[in-house]
Amino acid sequence: GTFTNLERRIQRIRKAVDPPHGILPDWQVVCEVSTRMGYPMRYRHPSDIMDEIARLTPMFAGVC
């Protein structure tokens, strides 16, 4: 995963463990909450999210 710090730098975080069986990864939870709030987020993989970030904010493209 990643997070953006106050300097607008993207910091990469490596997954420590897989989620327990039956538990969704964080990115899927965020997509589900967003969809239920009326803003569908239908990504198939975290790379789809990073591709969208790179397309919409060119300053972040290639940073991660």
Protein Blocks (a to p, Z undefined) as FASTA:
>chain_A
ZZddfkopacddddfbdcdehiacfklmmmmmmmmnopacddfbfklmmmmmmmmmmmlg
okZZ
